[in-house]
């Protein structure tokens, strides 16, 4: 039975599909095209986490983020530097604060 996915996948998924005895059709996208697909994929991964609450989904989100950073011509070091700067400037999320309203 044919199932259409039309989504970005991890590099080893074709082997997983093949090992299950199924056939598949894939295309290799340009970096620009793949970036666009990963920007869709991150929403999919966040939704999966929100539904399952499984830490495995957080790992998937992180993997997508890391590839997006790379495709945007940046690096994990730059991302981490930005994260640390924002932590110093605006704080983190350690105090469990929830904004109700402002006046």
Secondary structure, DSSP 8 states (H G I E B T S, - for coil): ------S---TTHHHHHHHTT---------HHHHHHHHHHHHHHHHHHHHHH--HHHHHHHHHHHHHHHHHTT--HHHHHHHHHHHHHHH--STT--------
